[in-house]
Amino acid sequence: MKLLVLPPHRDVTCVPDAPEGWQVLDVARAFCQRVMAPETLARVVEARERAPATPETMRELLLLRAALVLRKRERADALRPLRTLGAVLTALSGPPSGVRLRLDDIELEGGTTERSADVLRSVQRPALYDEDLARAVDHLPSAERVRLWLEKDVQLPAAVALATACPASVPLEVAGPFVTTYRAVLATLPVFQRALFPEDAAPLRWRVAALDAAEPGPLTWVPENVRPPADGGPWAGHVPLGALLEPEALVTSGCRTAVVGFCTMDEGGVLGSDGVRVPLESLAASVERLRSAGARVVAEWWVGAPGVDEAAHERTFALLGQRPVFDWVSGVRPFHWTRGRPGEDFAGVPVHFLSLPEGRDLVRTVPFEASGTVPHARLPELLTSLAGRLLQRAPLSPGRVAWASIHPPSPGVPGGDRVRLDGDCALVQLPATLDGVVKPSWYAANLRTGGVLAMDARLAPMVAGAEHPVPVGELFATLPEAQRGKVEAALVGRAVLERVHA
């Protein structure tokens, strides 16, 4: 038996077709399914309740209880399981873990995955997925060969742990897109020095799958810098912005969702994340053709591209509201100059590359300077501001994962004469405040917006019970009539309640 092992932490909404002669051991997906199991959540909630009341433990308990509430909610939402998984990972991977997990990323405690020394150091500390790695290791001694598959750097800490535990009698291979790029560095690490790096390892074909699905669906997912499948089956994934100008080719190839990166938009055109400008009217016509064929276009806004100042971002935001060319702007991300990207300019703007940070032997991006670019120190605040303002128009993706891209939010009907609890909001009671003061307290936590609101103990039970639409007067019957409208407006504004039609 040859084992193809997929370490945590990757896009678990994709499942690979098993290569001929190989059996897939998907540790990443098994790990996420385990932490989301009701019995696991109940057990860790009990543990947090017994822990000393500190701001950290109360924030973790808030996220875990919110996840428990939303997991049981009857109202269907394709993205809610991803939001709850993100909350659970955040809550459970705090100290003393050496790896802090997000839905689509990791952070090393006191380090970075761009420095191999930091990765090796992080493995010496506990991690949330240690139990799942231990289960996987039990399968290794009986394997004819073990191949660790790494799509991205976020899997490297778990891969190091698995390679360390792989018996010396079992041949070990390391492969995947990340390995192809960083083979020279990985081969020098003691843990991989006995491993083979097969150059003939064919890329995996990924199928999109819900978190709790036993089997994936027929839809193939196309990662960045990968060509769509040649067999004409249905697919979704990343394409350059310019590819949208050939809608017939996309439709014929089986495209169902095209994910594109863009940097700016004005009346003259849209600038793609690859530096290619596309005429706005041509783009709009092409997207309309894709819509008529049943395909969607999901856009990621890359903020901070060379030569794009803050005013250009503001104009882009305004035009996105006036001309909704894309079916969904799923979120914002910082523009990055990927290692190995050719050229020394971006859309005609000269780019000056800076020295790489010392010791980062696994660096993914190259720091740069360019005239007219948003200053690096200003970028985090701008990203937060644009994301918050986009969120007021439509929900954003909980993470850069396949399932989120193929399930953009349905356009809602604004207004309504009734209210109910927001679909992504949970009312939870904590044994202490978020400041650690021991006093029973109620909070409303919305996992879509990230907002947390302290609730009056008399008001919270009323709101918590509003799972179904109810007139405002009936929901707040115990409040003075003069206060009902103000309370409703405040809770709707904070995404605790939502207005719906009867």
KOLBAZA-984524 format. One line per field, with one value per residue (C-alpha): x, y, z; chain; residue number from 0; residue in three letters. Coordinates in steps of 0.5 Angstrom, whole numbers, plus 500, padded with zeros to 3 digits. Example, Ala and Ser with C-alpha at 12.3 -4.5 7.8 and 13.67 -1.06 7.14 Angstrom:
2
c1 <- [525;527]
c2 <- [491;498]
c3 <- [516;514]
chain <- [A;A]
resi <- [0;1]
resn <- [ALA;SER]
end
This chain:
502
c1 <- [500;503;500;499;499;496;498;494;493;490;484;480;474;478;479;484;483;487;493;493;497;496;491;490;491;487;490;488;480;480;483;478;472;474;474;468;464;459;462;469;466;462;468;473;467;467;474;474;469;473;479;481;477;482;480;484;480;473;474;476;469;465;467;466;459;458;460;456;449;450;452;445;442;436;437;441;447;453;458;456;460;466;465;464;470;474;472;473;480;482;479;483;490;492;498;501;500;506;502;496;490;486;481;486;492;497;501;507;508;514;516;514;513;518;524;525;529;522;518;523;522;515;514;517;511;504;499;492;492;497;492;491;498;499;493;496;503;500;499;506;509;505;506;510;512;510;509;508;504;505;501;503;507;502;503;510;510;505;509;516;512;510;517;520;515;516;520;526;524;519;521;519;518;516;512;507;507;510;516;517;519;523;526;533;532;528;533;538;533;535;528;528;535;533;527;526;523;520;520;515;510;503;499;493;486;482;474;470;467;463;466;461;461;463;465;466;462;464;466;474;478;483;488;492;497;494;491;483;482;483;477;471;468;465;470;471;478;483;484;487;482;484;481;474;475;474;467;466;472;471;464;466;471;466;467;462;466;472;476;480;484;484;487;483;477;476;471;477;478;480;487;488;493;498;498;494;489;482;477;471;465;469;469;462;460;464;461;454;455;458;452;447;451;450;457;459;465;468;473;479;481;489;490;497;499;505;503;496;495;490;485;485;483;477;475;475;470;466;465;464;458;456;458;457;461;463;458;461;467;469;474;481;488;495;498;504;510;511;518;520;515;518;519;521;515;507;503;508;510;517;518;524;526;528;533;530;529;535;534;528;530;523;521;514;514;519;518;518;517;514;512;505;504;500;506;507;505;498;496;493;489;487;485;481;477;476;474;469;466;465;462;456;454;455;458;465;468;470;477;480;477;474;467;466;468;463;457;457;452;445;442;438;431;433;428;422;417;419;426;429;436;442;443;451;450;449;447;452;452;459;461;466;466;471;476;476;471;468;460;455;455;451;454;452;457;457;462;460;462;467;463;462;456;455;448;443;441;434;434;439;434;429;433;436;429;428;430;424;421;417;414;418;413;412;419;420;413;416;420;416;414;418;424;423;425;431;433;431;435;441;441;440;446;450;448;445;438;436;430;426;419;413]
c2 <- [500;507;512;520;524;531;534;540;545;546;548;542;544;540;533;530;524;518;517;510;506;510;511;518;519;526;528;536;534;529;534;539;534;532;539;541;534;536;532;535;542;540;537;543;548;544;545;552;553;550;554;561;567;571;575;570;564;568;570;563;561;566;563;556;557;561;556;551;555;556;549;547;553;550;556;554;558;555;559;558;552;555;561;556;552;559;561;554;554;561;559;552;554;559;558;554;552;553;554;559;556;560;558;559;561;559;564;561;563;568;566;565;559;563;561;554;555;558;552;547;550;551;543;543;546;542;544;543;537;533;528;527;527;521;517;518;516;509;508;509;503;498;503;501;508;515;521;528;532;540;545;551;553;553;545;545;545;538;535;536;532;527;526;526;520;516;510;509;503;506;510;517;522;529;533;538;545;548;543;544;551;550;543;546;549;543;538;541;540;534;532;531;529;522;523;523;529;525;530;526;527;529;534;532;534;537;536;541;538;540;540;534;531;523;524;530;533;533;540;540;546;550;553;559;558;552;550;548;541;539;534;539;537;542;546;553;556;562;565;571;577;577;570;573;577;570;567;562;559;559;556;551;548;547;553;554;560;564;567;573;578;585;592;598;600;606;608;606;599;594;593;585;583;580;588;587;592;590;595;596;595;589;586;587;584;578;577;578;572;568;569;567;561;559;561;566;571;572;577;578;586;586;592;596;594;598;605;605;610;611;615;610;605;610;611;603;602;608;605;598;600;604;598;591;588;582;577;578;581;576;580;584;582;585;585;581;580;573;570;568;573;576;583;589;593;593;596;600;603;601;597;597;591;591;586;580;579;576;568;568;562;560;567;567;574;580;587;592;600;604;611;613;606;606;606;600;602;605;598;594;600;601;594;594;600;597;590;593;598;592;588;593;592;584;578;577;570;567;565;563;556;553;552;559;562;557;559;567;570;571;578;579;583;590;592;588;589;584;582;576;574;575;568;569;572;568;570;567;567;567;566;572;579;579;583;577;580;574;576;572;576;576;577;577;575;575;571;574;581;579;584;583;586;586;585;587;581;583;584;578;572;576;577;569;567;570;565;566;573;577;584;588;590;583;581;587;587;588;595;601;603;609;605;599;603;605;598;595;600;599;591;591;596;592;585;582;582;583;585;581;580;577]
c3 <- [500;498;502;500;506;506;512;516;515;508;504;507;502;497;496;491;486;489;484;481;486;492;498;500;508;509;516;514;513;519;523;522;522;529;532;529;532;537;542;541;542;548;551;550;552;559;559;558;563;568;567;570;568;564;558;553;556;556;549;547;551;547;540;542;545;539;534;538;537;530;528;531;527;522;517;512;509;505;509;516;517;515;519;525;523;523;530;533;530;533;540;540;538;542;547;549;542;537;531;531;526;522;516;511;514;520;525;528;535;535;528;521;516;511;516;516;523;526;523;526;533;532;532;539;542;542;536;536;530;534;536;528;527;532;528;522;524;526;519;517;519;514;508;502;501;504;500;504;499;501;497;501;507;512;512;513;521;520;515;519;525;520;517;524;526;519;521;517;514;510;504;505;499;499;493;491;489;495;495;487;489;495;494;495;502;504;502;507;513;517;517;510;508;507;503;496;492;486;480;476;481;477;480;484;481;487;488;492;498;504;510;513;506;505;498;494;488;481;481;480;483;480;484;482;477;474;468;468;466;459;459;459;466;470;474;478;480;479;472;470;469;462;461;462;455;452;455;450;451;459;458;453;458;463;468;473;477;475;481;479;482;481;483;481;477;473;467;462;465;470;472;474;479;474;471;465;464;461;458;463;458;454;461;463;457;458;465;462;457;463;467;461;461;468;471;476;477;484;485;490;491;491;495;495;488;485;483;486;491;496;492;486;491;494;486;485;492;489;482;485;488;482;477;480;474;478;481;488;491;496;500;500;500;500;494;494;489;489;489;482;478;472;470;474;473;474;469;466;473;475;481;486;489;497;500;503;510;514;515;511;506;505;503;498;497;495;498;493;493;487;486;488;492;498;504;507;514;512;508;514;516;509;508;514;512;505;508;513;508;503;508;509;502;502;506;505;504;511;508;501;500;494;498;499;492;489;494;494;498;495;494;500;500;504;509;512;517;522;525;527;530;525;521;523;530;537;544;549;556;560;567;567;562;557;561;566;571;575;573;569;562;556;549;542;537;530;526;519;521;527;532;539;543;551;552;558;562;561;553;551;553;548;542;543;542;536;531;527;524;529;529;533;538;540;541;545;549;556;553;554;547;546;547;542;535;538;541;534;530;535;534;527;526;530;526;532;529;521;518;514;510;513]
chain <- [A;A;A;A;A;A;A;A;A;A;A;A;A;A;A;A;A;A;A;A;A;A;A;A;A;A;A;A;A;A;A;A;A;A;A;A;A;A;A;A;A;A;A;A;A;A;A;A;A;A;A;A;A;A;A;A;A;A;A;A;A;A;A;A;A;A;A;A;A;A;A;A;A;A;A;A;A;A;A;A;A;A;A;A;A;A;A;A;A;A;A;A;A;A;A;A;A;A;A;A;A;A;A;A;A;A;A;A;A;A;A;A;A;A;A;A;A;A;A;A;A;A;A;A;A;A;A;A;A;A;A;A;A;A;A;A;A;A;A;A;A;A;A;A;A;A;A;A;A;A;A;A;A;A;A;A;A;A;A;A;A;A;A;A;A;A;A;A;A;A;A;A;A;A;A;A;A;A;A;A;A;A;A;A;A;A;A;A;A;A;A;A;A;A;A;A;A;A;A;A;A;A;A;A;A;A;A;A;A;A;A;A;A;A;A;A;A;A;A;A;A;A;A;A;A;A;A;A;A;A;A;A;A;A;A;A;A;A;A;A;A;A;A;A;A;A;A;A;A;A;A;A;A;A;A;A;A;A;A;A;A;A;A;A;A;A;A;A;A;A;A;A;A;A;A;A;A;A;A;A;A;A;A;A;A;A;A;A;A;A;A;A;A;A;A;A;A;A;A;A;A;A;A;A;A;A;A;A;A;A;A;A;A;A;A;A;A;A;A;A;A;A;A;A;A;A;A;A;A;A;A;A;A;A;A;A;A;A;A;A;A;A;A;A;A;A;A;A;A;A;A;A;A;A;A;A;A;A;A;A;A;A;A;A;A;A;A;A;A;A;A;A;A;A;A;A;A;A;A;A;A;A;A;A;A;A;A;A;A;A;A;A;A;A;A;A;A;A;A;A;A;A;A;A;A;A;A;A;A;A;A;A;A;A;A;A;A;A;A;A;A;A;A;A;A;A;A;A;A;A;A;A;A;A;A;A;A;A;A;A;A;A;A;A;A;A;A;A;A;A;A;A;A;A;A;A;A;A;A;A;A;A;A;A;A;A;A;A;A;A;A;A;A;A;A;A;A;A;A;A;A;A;A;A;A;A;A;A;A;A;A;A;A;A;A;A;A;A;A;A;A;A]
resi <- [0;1;2;3;4;5;6;7;8;9;10;11;12;13;14;15;16;17;18;19;20;21;22;23;24;25;26;27;28;29;30;31;32;33;34;35;36;37;38;39;40;41;42;43;44;45;46;47;48;49;50;51;52;53;54;55;56;57;58;59;60;61;62;63;64;65;66;67;68;69;70;71;72;73;74;75;76;77;78;79;80;81;82;83;84;85;86;87;88;89;90;91;92;93;94;95;96;97;98;99;100;101;102;103;104;105;106;107;108;109;110;111;112;113;114;115;116;117;118;119;120;121;122;123;124;125;126;127;128;129;130;131;132;133;134;135;136;137;138;139;140;141;142;143;144;145;146;147;148;149;150;151;152;153;154;155;156;157;158;159;160;161;162;163;164;165;166;167;168;169;170;171;172;173;174;175;176;177;178;179;180;181;182;183;184;185;186;187;188;189;190;191;192;193;194;195;196;197;198;199;200;201;202;203;204;205;206;207;208;209;210;211;212;213;214;215;216;217;218;219;220;221;222;223;224;225;226;227;228;229;230;231;232;233;234;235;236;237;238;239;240;241;242;243;244;245;246;247;248;249;250;251;252;253;254;255;256;257;258;259;260;261;262;263;264;265;266;267;268;269;270;271;272;273;274;275;276;277;278;279;280;281;282;283;284;285;286;287;288;289;290;291;292;293;294;295;296;297;298;299;300;301;302;303;304;305;306;307;308;309;310;311;312;313;314;315;316;317;318;319;320;321;322;323;324;325;326;327;328;329;330;331;332;333;334;335;336;337;338;339;340;341;342;343;344;345;346;347;348;349;350;351;352;353;354;355;356;357;358;359;360;361;362;363;364;365;366;367;368;369;370;371;372;373;374;375;376;377;378;379;380;381;382;383;384;385;386;387;388;389;390;391;392;393;394;395;396;397;398;399;400;401;402;403;404;405;406;407;408;409;410;411;412;413;414;415;416;417;418;419;420;421;422;423;424;425;426;427;428;429;430;431;432;433;434;435;436;437;438;439;440;441;442;443;444;445;446;447;448;449;450;451;452;453;454;455;456;457;458;459;460;461;462;463;464;465;466;467;468;469;470;471;472;473;474;475;476;477;478;479;480;481;482;483;484;485;486;487;488;489;490;491;492;493;494;495;496;497;498;499;500;501]
resn <- [MET;LYS;LEU;LEU;VAL;LEU;PRO;PRO;HIS;ARG;ASP;VAL;THR;CYS;VAL;PRO;ASP;ALA;PRO;GLU;GLY;TRP;GLN;VAL;LEU;ASP;VAL;ALA;ARG;ALA;PHE;CYS;GLN;ARG;VAL;MET;ALA;PRO;GLU;THR;LEU;ALA;ARG;VAL;VAL;GLU;ALA;ARG;GLU;ARG;ALA;PRO;ALA;THR;PRO;GLU;THR;MET;ARG;GLU;LEU;LEU;LEU;LEU;ARG;ALA;ALA;LEU;VAL;LEU;ARG;LYS;ARG;GLU;ARG;ALA;ASP;ALA;LEU;ARG;PRO;LEU;ARG;THR;LEU;GLY;ALA;VAL;LEU;THR;ALA;LEU;SER;GLY;PRO;PRO;SER;GLY;VAL;ARG;LEU;ARG;LEU;ASP;ASP;ILE;GLU;LEU;GLU;GLY;GLY;THR;THR;GLU;ARG;SER;ALA;ASP;VAL;LEU;ARG;SER;VAL;GLN;ARG;PRO;ALA;LEU;TYR;ASP;GLU;ASP;LEU;ALA;ARG;ALA;VAL;ASP;HIS;LEU;PRO;SER;ALA;GLU;ARG;VAL;ARG;LEU;TRP;LEU;GLU;LYS;ASP;VAL;GLN;LEU;PRO;ALA;ALA;VAL;ALA;LEU;ALA;THR;ALA;CYS;PRO;ALA;SER;VAL;PRO;LEU;GLU;VAL;ALA;GLY;PRO;PHE;VAL;THR;THR;TYR;ARG;ALA;VAL;LEU;ALA;THR;LEU;PRO;VAL;PHE;GLN;ARG;ALA;LEU;PHE;PRO;GLU;ASP;ALA;ALA;PRO;LEU;ARG;TRP;ARG;VAL;ALA;ALA;LEU;ASP;ALA;ALA;GLU;PRO;GLY;PRO;LEU;THR;TRP;VAL;PRO;GLU;ASN;VAL;ARG;PRO;PRO;ALA;ASP;GLY;GLY;PRO;TRP;ALA;GLY;HIS;VAL;PRO;LEU;GLY;ALA;LEU;LEU;GLU;PRO;GLU;ALA;LEU;VAL;THR;SER;GLY;CYS;ARG;THR;ALA;VAL;VAL;GLY;PHE;CYS;THR;MET;ASP;GLU;GLY;GLY;VAL;LEU;GLY;SER;ASP;GLY;VAL;ARG;VAL;PRO;LEU;GLU;SER;LEU;ALA;ALA;SER;VAL;GLU;ARG;LEU;ARG;SER;ALA;GLY;ALA;ARG;VAL;VAL;ALA;GLU;TRP;TRP;VAL;GLY;ALA;PRO;GLY;VAL;ASP;GLU;ALA;ALA;HIS;GLU;ARG;THR;PHE;ALA;LEU;LEU;GLY;GLN;ARG;PRO;VAL;PHE;ASP;TRP;VAL;SER;GLY;VAL;ARG;PRO;PHE;HIS;TRP;THR;ARG;GLY;ARG;PRO;GLY;GLU;ASP;PHE;ALA;GLY;VAL;PRO;VAL;HIS;PHE;LEU;SER;LEU;PRO;GLU;GLY;ARG;ASP;LEU;VAL;ARG;THR;VAL;PRO;PHE;GLU;ALA;SER;GLY;THR;VAL;PRO;HIS;ALA;ARG;LEU;PRO;GLU;LEU;LEU;THR;SER;LEU;ALA;GLY;ARG;LEU;LEU;GLN;ARG;ALA;PRO;LEU;SER;PRO;GLY;ARG;VAL;ALA;TRP;ALA;SER;ILE;HIS;PRO;PRO;SER;PRO;GLY;VAL;PRO;GLY;GLY;ASP;ARG;VAL;ARG;LEU;ASP;GLY;ASP;CYS;ALA;LEU;VAL;GLN;LEU;PRO;ALA;THR;LEU;ASP;GLY;VAL;VAL;LYS;PRO;SER;TRP;TYR;ALA;ALA;ASN;LEU;ARG;THR;GLY;GLY;VAL;LEU;ALA;MET;ASP;ALA;ARG;LEU;ALA;PRO;MET;VAL;ALA;GLY;ALA;GLU;HIS;PRO;VAL;PRO;VAL;GLY;GLU;LEU;PHE;ALA;THR;LEU;PRO;GLU;ALA;GLN;ARG;GLY;LYS;VAL;GLU;ALA;ALA;LEU;VAL;GLY;ARG;ALA;VAL;LEU;GLU;ARG;VAL;HIS;ALA]
end
